[in-house]
Amino acid sequence: MKFQINKIRFCVSFPAVAFFALALVFDHGGNLLWCLISSVFHELGHILAMHIFKVKIKCVSVNLGDIKIISDCSRLSMREDIIVSLSGVGLNLILCVVFGLLKLLLNSDVFLQLLRVNLCIGVFNALPVRYLDGGQILSIILSKQCSYKTTERILNLVSIVFLVPIAVLGLLFVLQAEFNFSLLFAVLYLVYTIISKELS
């Protein structure tokens, strides 16, 4: 599925559409809906920062378990590149404050749920793990000091060091939190993509 908004082309794969549709039908608690909304805000944070730095966005590609903003950030300075990478996490944390205030003012559990989801998405993406914003920032910093090969090796090692304890935590969630597979699935997906890239 392809469409365009304000000169930005969006490409959404059929498996992603099918998964989201099925998940929303069976997600009676509405947790997935809040995750999707918060993820959209996260990506809007990146898009806004790119717009501020006048980076042309070619396409936003949405696949199963992966959202990529295809753009040309090569002309950005190191500082600007880091700001763009941090902007998604930054918007999630700003929304945490907004939803926290709304929870206090209106005393609605919806705002508490949105606060929690934005906090989780923001903190998770800030981890120095490949394919996450924190990993992108680590890559930017390392690439200024090390060769491409060394940067890749360090990034993969740091990613695994962080992902192993998070995978254990995800397994505990599965066993204790009413079989919530979301964290474990996210970690296993990242481990799979890292190993696949290392072997390719």
Residue frames as a rotation matrix with the C-alpha (Angstrom) as fourth column:
MET 1
0.583 0.812 0.000 0.00
0.812 -0.583 0.000 0.00
0.000 0.000 -1.000 0.00
LYS 2
-0.592 -0.803 0.061 1.45
0.806 -0.589 0.062 3.36
-0.013 0.086 0.996 -1.09
PHE 3
0.642 0.738 0.205 0.26
0.738 -0.668 0.094 6.89
0.206 0.092 -0.974 -0.43
GLN 4
-0.440 -0.809 0.390 1.68
0.691 -0.582 -0.428 10.39
0.573 0.082 0.815 -0.10
ILE 5
0.688 0.569 -0.450 1.29
0.726 -0.532 0.436 13.04
0.009 -0.627 -0.779 2.61
ASN 6
0.879 -0.305 -0.368 2.83
-0.201 -0.935 0.294 16.50
-0.433 -0.184 -0.882 2.21
LYS 7
0.572 -0.621 -0.535 5.29
-0.723 -0.075 -0.686 15.26
0.386 0.780 -0.492 -0.46
ILE 8
-0.475 -0.680 0.559 6.42
-0.837 0.544 -0.050 12.35
-0.270 -0.491 -0.828 1.74
ARG 9
0.017 0.435 -0.900 5.84
-0.676 0.668 0.310 8.91
0.736 0.604 0.305 0.21
PHE 10
-0.157 0.022 0.987 4.63
-0.877 0.456 -0.149 6.17
-0.454 -0.889 -0.052 2.57
CYS 11
-0.164 0.050 -0.985 5.03
-0.629 0.764 0.144 2.48
0.760 0.643 -0.094 1.72
VAL 12
-0.114 0.228 0.967 3.23
-0.910 0.367 -0.194 0.00
-0.399 -0.902 0.165 3.99
SER 13
-0.853 -0.287 -0.437 3.78
-0.457 0.815 0.357 -3.70
0.253 0.504 -0.826 3.32
PHE 14
0.055 0.929 -0.365 0.81
-0.517 0.339 0.786 -6.10
0.854 0.145 0.500 3.15
PRO 15
-0.118 -0.103 -0.988 2.11
0.610 0.778 -0.154 -8.29
0.784 -0.620 -0.029 6.04
ALA 16
-0.960 -0.248 -0.129 2.29
0.256 -0.598 -0.760 -5.17
0.111 -0.763 0.637 8.26
VAL 17
-0.533 0.836 0.130 -1.28
-0.761 -0.541 0.359 -4.14
0.370 0.092 0.924 7.37
ALA 18
0.149 0.598 -0.787 -2.56
-0.159 0.800 0.578 -7.70
0.976 0.039 0.214 7.93
PHE 19
-0.464 -0.403 -0.789 -0.75
0.675 0.416 -0.610 -8.03
0.574 -0.815 0.079 11.28
PHE 20
-0.993 0.076 0.095 -2.01
-0.116 -0.817 -0.565 -4.66
0.034 -0.572 0.820 12.57
ALA 21
-0.276 0.955 -0.112 -5.57
-0.745 -0.139 0.653 -5.42
0.607 0.264 0.749 11.45
LEU 22
0.160 0.304 -0.939 -5.62
0.197 0.923 0.332 -8.84
0.967 -0.238 0.088 13.14
ALA 23
-0.675 -0.513 -0.531 -3.91
0.613 0.010 -0.790 -7.55
0.410 -0.858 0.307 16.27
LEU 24
-0.878 0.378 0.294 -6.39
-0.446 -0.870 -0.212 -4.69
0.176 -0.317 0.932 16.64
VAL 25
0.026 0.924 -0.381 -9.32
-0.520 0.338 0.784 -7.09
0.854 0.177 0.490 16.27
PHE 26
0.368 0.086 -0.926 -8.02
0.459 0.849 0.261 -9.37
0.809 -0.521 0.273 19.04
ASP 27
-0.735 -0.672 -0.088 -6.49
0.450 -0.387 -0.804 -6.65
0.507 -0.631 0.588 21.25
HIS 28
0.225 0.966 -0.127 -9.41
0.714 -0.075 0.696 -6.20
0.663 -0.247 -0.706 23.62
GLY 29
0.276 -0.162 -0.948 -7.45
0.874 -0.369 0.317 -4.11
-0.401 -0.915 0.040 26.15
GLY 30
0.974 0.144 0.176 -6.42
0.216 -0.833 -0.510 -1.52
0.073 0.534 -0.842 23.56
ASN 31
0.478 -0.858 -0.189 -2.72
0.134 -0.141 0.981 -1.87
-0.868 -0.494 0.047 24.43
LEU 32
-0.213 -0.578 0.788 -1.63
0.871 0.253 0.422 -2.38
-0.443 0.776 0.450 20.83
LEU 33
0.545 0.494 0.677 -3.59
0.747 -0.653 -0.125 0.67
0.381 0.574 -0.725 19.70
TRP 34
0.954 -0.233 -0.189 -1.76
-0.073 -0.791 0.608 2.86
-0.290 -0.566 -0.771 22.23
CYS 35
0.114 -0.959 0.259 1.56
0.359 0.283 0.889 1.32
-0.926 -0.009 0.377 21.14
LEU 36
-0.016 -0.049 0.999 0.81
1.000 0.019 0.017 2.11
-0.020 0.999 0.048 17.49
ILE 37
0.859 0.387 0.335 -0.19
0.392 -0.918 0.054 5.69
0.329 0.085 -0.941 18.32
SER 38
0.766 -0.618 -0.179 2.95
-0.127 -0.417 0.900 6.20
-0.630 -0.667 -0.398 20.43
SER 39
-0.054 -0.780 0.623 5.14
0.668 0.435 0.603 4.66
-0.742 0.449 0.498 17.71
VAL 40
0.365 0.269 0.891 3.64
0.872 -0.433 -0.226 7.07
0.325 0.860 -0.393 15.16
PHE 41
1.000 -0.021 0.017 4.46
-0.026 -0.908 0.419 9.99
0.007 -0.419 -0.908 17.50
HIS 42
0.393 -0.913 0.107 8.01
0.214 0.204 0.955 8.60
-0.894 -0.353 0.276 17.86
GLU 43
-0.158 -0.436 0.886 8.55
0.947 0.188 0.261 8.59
-0.280 0.880 0.383 14.09
LEU 44
0.700 0.459 0.547 6.93
0.588 -0.806 -0.076 12.05
0.406 0.375 -0.834 13.80
GLY 45
0.796 -0.496 -0.347 9.64
0.040 -0.528 0.848 13.27
-0.604 -0.689 -0.401 16.19
HIS 46
-0.194 -0.891 0.410 12.31
0.565 0.240 0.789 12.16
-0.802 0.385 0.457 13.72
ILE 47
0.028 0.293 0.956 10.41
0.984 -0.174 0.024 13.63
0.173 0.940 -0.293 10.76
LEU 48
0.938 0.344 -0.041 10.01
0.343 -0.907 0.246 16.98
0.047 -0.245 -0.968 12.57
ALA 49
0.419 -0.864 -0.279 13.74
0.058 -0.281 0.958 17.15
-0.906 -0.417 -0.068 13.37
MET 50
-0.338 -0.513 0.789 14.59
0.804 0.279 0.525 16.32
-0.490 0.812 0.318 9.74
HIS 51
0.459 0.606 0.650 12.22
0.834 -0.547 -0.078 19.05
0.308 0.578 -0.756 8.60
ILE 52
0.904 -0.165 -0.396 13.93
0.105 -0.810 0.577 21.57
-0.415 -0.563 -0.714 10.93
PHE 53
-0.019 -0.998 -0.056 17.35
-0.052 -0.055 0.997 20.66
-0.998 0.022 -0.051 9.49
LYS 54
0.357 0.295 -0.886 15.91
-0.816 -0.363 -0.450 20.72
-0.455 0.884 0.110 5.94
VAL 55
-0.768 -0.521 0.371 16.58
-0.324 0.817 0.477 17.03
-0.552 0.246 -0.797 5.27
LYS 56
-0.193 0.702 -0.685 14.61
-0.959 0.015 0.285 15.69
0.210 0.712 0.670 2.31
ILE 57
-0.348 0.194 0.917 12.63
-0.407 0.850 -0.334 12.57
-0.845 -0.490 -0.216 3.25
LYS 58
-0.794 -0.022 -0.607 12.33
-0.592 0.249 0.766 10.21
0.134 0.968 -0.210 0.29
CYS 59
-0.017 0.773 -0.634 10.08
-0.294 0.602 0.742 7.58
0.956 0.199 0.218 1.82
VAL 60
-0.344 0.002 0.939 8.73
-0.921 0.192 -0.338 6.17
-0.181 -0.981 -0.064 5.07
SER 61
-0.270 0.142 -0.952 8.69
-0.476 0.840 0.260 2.38
0.837 0.524 -0.159 4.80
VAL 62
-0.063 0.355 0.933 6.55
-0.969 0.201 -0.142 0.35
-0.238 -0.913 0.331 7.22
ASN 63
-0.236 -0.067 -0.969 7.25
-0.438 0.898 0.045 -3.38
0.867 0.436 -0.242 7.34
LEU 64
0.753 0.509 -0.416 6.41
0.072 0.565 0.822 -6.09
0.654 -0.649 0.389 9.85
GLY 65
0.711 -0.437 -0.551 8.35
0.671 0.187 0.718 -5.09
-0.211 -0.880 0.426 12.99
ASP 66
-0.383 -0.921 -0.068 10.28
0.805 -0.369 0.464 -2.31
-0.453 0.123 0.883 11.25
ILE 67
0.849 0.529 0.003 9.76
0.468 -0.748 -0.471 1.35
-0.247 0.401 -0.882 10.32
LYS 68
-0.243 -0.967 0.083 12.42
0.871 -0.179 0.458 3.06
-0.428 0.183 0.885 8.21
ILE 69
0.779 0.326 -0.535 12.65
0.083 -0.900 -0.428 6.72
-0.621 0.289 -0.728 7.29
ILE 70
0.149 -0.718 0.680 14.63
0.956 0.281 0.088 6.82
-0.254 0.637 0.728 4.05
SER 71
0.983 0.121 -0.136 16.36
0.102 -0.985 -0.137 10.18
-0.150 0.121 -0.981 3.76
ASP 72
0.323 -0.914 0.247 19.67
0.578 -0.017 -0.816 11.83
0.749 0.406 0.523 2.96
CYS 73
0.988 0.008 -0.151 21.28
0.136 -0.485 0.864 12.80
-0.066 -0.875 -0.480 6.28
SER 74
0.374 -0.921 0.110 24.83
0.920 0.353 -0.173 12.77
0.121 0.165 0.979 4.86
ARG 75
-0.069 -0.407 0.911 25.11
0.363 -0.861 -0.357 16.57
0.929 0.306 0.207 4.85
LEU 76
0.863 0.452 0.227 24.20
-0.054 -0.364 0.930 16.85
0.502 -0.815 -0.289 8.54
SER 77
-0.165 -0.888 0.429 26.87
-0.735 -0.179 -0.654 17.61
0.658 -0.423 -0.623 11.12
MET 78
-0.682 -0.150 -0.716 27.53
0.258 0.866 -0.428 15.04
0.684 -0.476 -0.552 13.84
ARG 79
-0.939 0.334 -0.087 25.56
-0.050 -0.381 -0.923 17.18
-0.341 -0.862 0.374 16.33
GLU 80
-0.322 0.854 -0.409 22.57
-0.938 -0.345 0.017 17.51
-0.127 0.390 0.912 13.98
ASP 81
-0.290 0.142 -0.947 22.65
-0.417 0.871 0.259 13.78
0.862 0.470 -0.193 13.18
ILE 82
-0.885 -0.071 -0.461 22.54
0.361 0.523 -0.772 12.94
0.296 -0.850 -0.437 16.90
ILE 83
-0.749 0.656 -0.094 19.66
-0.450 -0.607 -0.655 15.39
-0.486 -0.448 0.750 17.46
VAL 84
-0.169 0.680 -0.713 17.68
-0.909 0.173 0.380 13.74
0.382 0.712 0.589 14.62
SER 85
-0.451 -0.075 -0.890 18.35
0.014 0.996 -0.091 10.31
0.893 -0.053 -0.448 16.16
LEU 86
-0.935 0.030 -0.352 17.29
0.354 0.071 -0.933 11.50
-0.003 -0.997 -0.077 19.63
SER 87
-0.804 0.590 0.072 14.19
-0.575 -0.803 0.158 13.38
0.152 0.086 0.985 18.49
GLY 88
-0.111 0.782 -0.614 11.87
-0.197 0.588 0.784 10.35
0.974 0.208 0.088 18.51
VAL 89
-0.278 -0.092 -0.956 12.81
0.831 0.475 -0.288 9.47
0.481 -0.875 -0.056 22.11
GLY 90
-0.982 -0.155 -0.106 12.58
0.187 -0.868 -0.461 13.17
-0.021 -0.473 0.881 23.01
LEU 91
-0.515 0.855 0.055 9.01
-0.623 -0.418 0.661 13.45
0.588 0.306 0.749 21.71
ASN 92
0.042 0.501 -0.864 7.99
0.310 0.816 0.488 10.28
0.950 -0.288 -0.121 23.59
LEU 93
-0.523 -0.322 -0.789 9.37
0.834 -0.005 -0.551 11.73
0.173 -0.947 0.271 26.85
ILE 94
-0.957 0.267 0.116 7.66
-0.271 -0.962 -0.025 15.09
0.105 -0.055 0.993 26.25
LEU 95
-0.178 0.940 -0.290 4.39
-0.423 0.193 0.885 13.20
0.888 0.280 0.364 25.71
CYS 96
-0.268 0.013 -0.963 4.99
0.716 0.672 -0.190 11.38
0.645 -0.741 -0.189 29.02
VAL 97
-0.927 -0.118 -0.356 4.94
0.333 -0.698 -0.634 14.75
-0.174 -0.707 0.686 30.78
VAL 98
-0.714 0.699 -0.052 1.84
-0.614 -0.588 0.527 15.89
0.338 0.408 0.848 28.84
PHE 99
-0.029 0.735 -0.678 -0.09
-0.080 0.674 0.734 12.69
0.996 0.075 0.039 29.55
GLY 100
-0.537 -0.229 -0.812 1.04
0.756 0.297 -0.583 12.76
0.374 -0.927 0.014 33.20
LEU 101
-0.975 0.194 -0.105 -0.41
-0.136 -0.903 -0.407 16.26
-0.174 -0.382 0.907 33.59
LEU 102
-0.397 0.874 -0.281 -3.63
-0.672 -0.068 0.737 15.21
0.625 0.482 0.614 31.83
LYS 103
-0.220 0.258 -0.941 -3.90
0.442 0.886 0.140 12.21
0.870 -0.385 -0.309 34.16
LEU 104
-0.810 -0.146 -0.568 -3.62
0.584 -0.291 -0.758 14.53
-0.055 -0.945 0.321 37.17
LEU 105
-0.879 0.454 -0.149 -6.14
-0.459 -0.889 -0.002 17.00
-0.133 0.067 0.989 35.76
LEU 106
-0.154 0.869 -0.471 -8.74
-0.886 0.089 0.454 14.59
0.436 0.488 0.756 34.34
ASN 107
-0.367 -0.098 0.925 -7.99
-0.738 0.636 -0.225 11.44
-0.566 -0.766 -0.305 36.37
SER 108
0.736 0.569 -0.367 -8.40
-0.669 0.528 -0.523 9.14
-0.104 0.631 0.769 33.37
ASP 109
0.376 -0.580 0.722 -6.64
-0.044 0.767 0.640 5.77
-0.926 -0.273 0.263 33.13
VAL 110
0.865 -0.046 0.500 -6.28
0.501 0.169 -0.849 6.28
-0.045 0.984 0.170 29.37
PHE 111
0.751 -0.596 0.284 -3.69
-0.450 -0.777 -0.441 9.00
0.483 0.203 -0.852 29.96
LEU 112
0.374 -0.607 0.701 -1.84
-0.710 0.299 0.638 6.80
-0.597 -0.737 -0.319 32.46
GLN 113
0.578 -0.105 0.810 -1.70
0.394 0.905 -0.163 4.03
-0.715 0.413 0.564 29.86
LEU 114
0.884 -0.240 0.401 -0.42
0.295 -0.381 -0.877 6.46
0.363 0.893 -0.266 27.21
LEU 115
0.613 -0.694 0.379 2.21
-0.789 -0.561 0.249 7.73
0.040 -0.451 -0.892 29.66
ARG 116
0.354 -0.459 0.815 3.44
-0.312 0.763 0.566 4.18
-0.882 -0.455 0.127 30.32
VAL 117
0.702 -0.034 0.712 3.52
0.593 0.581 -0.557 3.20
-0.395 0.813 0.427 26.64
ASN 118
0.871 -0.385 0.305 5.40
-0.074 -0.717 -0.693 6.36
0.486 0.581 -0.653 25.61
LEU 119
0.488 -0.708 0.510 7.88
-0.824 -0.182 0.536 5.86
-0.287 -0.682 -0.673 28.45
CYS 120
0.413 -0.290 0.863 8.51
0.082 0.956 0.282 2.24
-0.907 -0.046 0.419 27.41
ILE 121
0.797 -0.080 0.598 8.92
0.604 0.120 -0.788 3.11
-0.009 0.990 0.144 23.73
GLY 122
0.821 -0.492 0.289 11.20
-0.416 -0.863 -0.287 6.07
0.391 0.116 -0.913 24.54
VAL 123
0.371 -0.694 0.617 13.45
-0.747 0.172 0.642 4.16
-0.552 -0.699 -0.455 26.97
PHE 124
0.525 -0.134 0.840 13.60
0.321 0.946 -0.050 1.06
-0.788 0.296 0.540 24.74
ASN 125
0.851 -0.156 0.501 14.61
0.474 -0.180 -0.862 3.10
0.224 0.971 -0.079 21.68
ALA 126
0.750 -0.593 0.293 17.28
-0.634 -0.770 0.066 4.94
0.187 -0.236 -0.954 23.70
LEU 127
0.679 -0.509 0.529 19.19
-0.007 0.715 0.699 1.68
-0.734 -0.478 0.482 24.33
PRO 128
0.027 -0.760 -0.649 22.57
-0.873 -0.334 0.355 1.48
-0.487 0.557 -0.673 22.53
VAL 129
-0.130 0.074 0.989 21.37
0.192 0.980 -0.048 -1.41
-0.973 0.184 -0.141 20.39
ARG 130
-0.964 -0.266 -0.003 21.66
0.027 -0.111 0.993 -1.75
-0.264 0.958 0.115 16.62
TYR 131
-0.591 0.742 0.317 18.54
0.537 0.069 0.841 -0.60
0.602 0.667 -0.439 14.74
LEU 132
0.456 0.680 -0.574 17.38
0.890 -0.366 0.273 1.47
-0.025 -0.636 -0.772 17.73
ASP 133
0.858 -0.067 0.509 17.97
0.074 -0.965 -0.251 5.21
0.508 0.253 -0.823 18.13
GLY 134
0.760 -0.603 0.243 20.56
-0.427 -0.182 0.886 4.71
-0.490 -0.777 -0.396 20.87
GLY 135
0.306 -0.626 0.717 22.44
0.579 0.721 0.382 2.31
-0.756 0.298 0.583 18.58
GLN 136
0.620 -0.024 0.784 22.32
0.708 -0.413 -0.573 4.88
0.337 0.911 -0.239 15.78
ILE 137
0.907 -0.288 0.306 23.86
-0.373 -0.887 0.270 7.50
0.194 -0.360 -0.913 18.08
LEU 138
0.512 -0.743 0.431 26.56
-0.130 0.429 0.894 5.05
-0.849 -0.514 0.123 19.19
SER 139
0.377 -0.318 0.870 27.28
0.857 0.476 -0.198 4.28
-0.351 0.820 0.452 15.53
ILE 140
0.845 -0.024 0.534 27.57
0.252 -0.863 -0.438 8.01
0.471 0.505 -0.723 14.69
ILE 141
0.784 -0.555 0.279 30.06
-0.580 -0.494 0.648 8.56
-0.222 -0.670 -0.709 17.54
LEU 142
0.383 -0.646 0.660 32.11
0.134 0.746 0.652 5.42
-0.914 -0.161 0.372 16.83
SER 143
0.636 -0.083 0.767 32.30
0.764 0.205 -0.612 6.09
-0.107 0.975 0.194 13.07
LYS 144
0.899 -0.335 0.283 34.18
-0.258 -0.926 -0.276 9.32
0.355 0.175 -0.918 13.81
GLN 145
0.375 -0.759 0.531 36.82
-0.854 -0.061 0.516 7.42
-0.359 -0.648 -0.672 15.79
CYS 146
-0.210 -0.390 0.896 36.97
-0.175 0.917 0.358 3.91
-0.962 -0.082 -0.261 14.28
SER 147
-0.924 -0.096 -0.369 36.90
-0.381 0.179 0.907 2.14
-0.021 0.979 -0.202 10.94
TYR 148
-0.067 0.964 -0.257 33.60
-0.910 0.046 0.411 0.85
0.408 0.261 0.875 9.56
LYS 149
0.023 0.028 -0.999 34.48
-0.019 0.999 0.028 -2.76
1.000 0.019 0.024 10.42
THR 150
-0.849 -0.390 -0.357 35.48
0.351 0.089 -0.932 -1.90
0.395 -0.917 0.061 14.02
THR 151
-0.717 0.654 0.241 32.35
-0.697 -0.679 -0.232 0.22
0.012 -0.334 0.942 14.46
GLU 152
0.123 0.791 -0.599 30.16
-0.687 0.504 0.524 -2.69
0.716 0.347 0.606 13.31
ARG 153
-0.244 -0.297 -0.923 31.88
0.324 0.873 -0.366 -5.16
0.914 -0.388 -0.117 15.64
ILE 154
-0.989 -0.145 -0.039 31.62
0.091 -0.376 -0.922 -2.87
0.119 -0.915 0.385 18.69
LEU 155
-0.481 0.874 0.066 27.99
-0.864 -0.485 0.134 -2.05
0.149 0.007 0.989 17.90
ASN 156
0.159 0.520 -0.839 27.06
-0.357 0.823 0.442 -5.73
0.920 0.230 0.316 17.62
LEU 157
-0.534 -0.456 -0.712 28.88
0.471 0.539 -0.699 -6.59
0.702 -0.708 -0.073 20.86
VAL 158
-0.968 0.202 0.146 27.25
-0.245 -0.661 -0.709 -3.75
-0.046 -0.722 0.690 22.83
SER 159
-0.222 0.943 -0.247 23.86
-0.853 -0.065 0.518 -4.71
0.473 0.326 0.819 21.35
ILE 160
0.057 0.198 -0.978 24.12
0.076 0.976 0.202 -8.33
0.996 -0.085 0.040 22.52
VAL 161
-0.826 -0.434 -0.359 25.36
0.391 0.017 -0.920 -7.25
0.405 -0.901 0.156 25.99
PHE 162
-0.801 0.577 0.158 22.23
-0.581 -0.689 -0.433 -5.11
-0.141 -0.439 0.888 26.43
LEU 163
-0.114 0.845 -0.523 19.78
-0.829 0.209 0.519 -7.51
0.548 0.492 0.676 24.76
VAL 164
-0.510 -0.121 -0.852 20.60
0.133 0.967 -0.217 -10.63
0.850 -0.224 -0.477 26.79
PRO 165
-0.939 0.190 -0.288 19.38
0.292 -0.009 -0.956 -9.27
-0.185 -0.982 -0.047 30.18
ILE 166
-0.542 0.789 -0.288 16.40
-0.786 -0.598 -0.158 -7.63
-0.297 0.141 0.944 28.46
ALA 167
-0.289 0.397 -0.871 15.52
-0.524 0.696 0.492 -11.02
0.801 0.598 0.007 26.90
VAL 168
-0.781 -0.022 -0.624 15.58
0.456 0.662 -0.594 -12.57
0.427 -0.749 -0.507 30.39
LEU 169
-0.839 0.497 -0.222 13.30
-0.171 -0.628 -0.759 -9.74
-0.517 -0.599 0.612 31.61
GLY 170
-0.386 0.695 -0.606 10.99
-0.901 -0.144 0.409 -10.37
0.197 0.704 0.682 28.63
LEU 171
-0.491 0.149 -0.858 10.81
0.001 0.985 0.170 -14.06
0.871 0.083 -0.484 29.54
LEU 172
-0.903 0.160 -0.398 9.86
0.412 0.068 -0.909 -13.13
-0.118 -0.985 -0.127 33.12
PHE 173
-0.635 0.708 -0.310 7.08
-0.682 -0.702 -0.206 -10.91
-0.363 0.081 0.928 31.71
VAL 174
-0.354 0.483 -0.801 5.79
-0.604 0.536 0.590 -13.86
0.714 0.693 0.102 29.70
LEU 175
-0.568 0.043 -0.822 5.71
0.409 0.881 -0.237 -16.06
0.714 -0.471 -0.518 32.80
GLN 176
-0.692 0.195 -0.695 4.35
0.679 -0.149 -0.719 -13.51
-0.244 -0.969 -0.029 35.28
ALA 177
-0.685 0.391 -0.614 2.49
-0.272 -0.920 -0.282 -10.74
-0.675 -0.026 0.737 33.41
GLU 178
0.292 0.931 0.218 -0.38
-0.163 0.273 -0.948 -12.67
-0.942 0.241 0.232 31.82
PHE 179
0.067 -0.365 0.928 1.76
0.769 0.612 0.185 -13.93
-0.636 0.701 0.322 28.94
ASN 180
0.845 0.086 -0.528 2.75
-0.168 -0.894 -0.415 -10.51
-0.508 0.439 -0.741 27.59
PHE 181
0.454 -0.653 0.606 5.04
0.778 0.622 0.087 -11.45
-0.434 0.432 0.790 24.68
SER 182
0.977 0.069 0.202 5.71
0.182 -0.765 -0.618 -7.90
0.112 0.641 -0.760 23.38
LEU 183
0.580 -0.813 0.057 9.11
-0.743 -0.499 0.447 -7.25
-0.335 -0.301 -0.893 25.03
LEU 184
0.028 -0.566 0.824 10.41
-0.040 0.823 0.566 -10.78
-0.999 -0.049 0.000 24.37
PHE 185
0.604 0.267 0.751 9.27
0.700 0.271 -0.660 -10.59
-0.380 0.925 -0.023 20.73
ALA 186
0.972 -0.233 -0.014 10.98
-0.219 -0.889 -0.401 -7.21
0.081 0.393 -0.916 20.22
VAL 187
0.294 -0.915 0.277 14.27
-0.726 -0.025 0.688 -8.48
-0.622 -0.403 -0.671 21.71
LEU 188
0.071 -0.232 0.970 14.25
0.306 0.931 0.200 -11.74
-0.949 0.282 0.137 19.73
TYR 189
0.855 0.287 0.431 13.53
0.497 -0.220 -0.839 -9.79
-0.146 0.932 -0.331 16.53
LEU 190
0.790 -0.609 -0.065 16.51
-0.612 -0.789 -0.045 -7.48
-0.024 0.076 -0.997 17.17
VAL 191
0.060 -0.778 0.625 18.82
-0.458 0.535 0.710 -10.41
-0.887 -0.329 -0.325 18.00
TYR 192
0.380 0.172 0.909 17.72
0.586 0.715 -0.380 -12.16
-0.715 0.678 0.171 14.80
THR 193
0.979 0.033 0.200 18.39
0.181 -0.589 -0.787 -9.08
0.092 0.807 -0.583 12.63
ILE 194
0.530 -0.844 0.082 21.81
-0.788 -0.455 0.416 -8.47
-0.313 -0.285 -0.906 14.24
ILE 195
-0.028 -0.529 0.848 22.89
-0.116 0.845 0.522 -12.10
-0.993 -0.084 -0.085 13.74
SER 196
0.632 0.340 0.696 21.57
0.614 0.329 -0.718 -12.12
-0.473 0.881 -0.001 10.17
LYS 197
0.953 -0.302 -0.039 23.55
-0.278 -0.811 -0.514 -8.98
0.123 0.501 -0.857 9.32
GLU 198
0.262 -0.900 0.348 26.70
-0.765 0.026 0.643 -10.38
-0.588 -0.434 -0.682 10.97
LEU 199
-0.009 -0.236 0.972 26.46
0.192 0.953 0.234 -13.62
-0.981 0.188 0.037 8.96
SER 200
0.834 0.427 0.349 25.65
0.413 -0.064 -0.908 -11.91
-0.366 0.902 -0.230 5.63
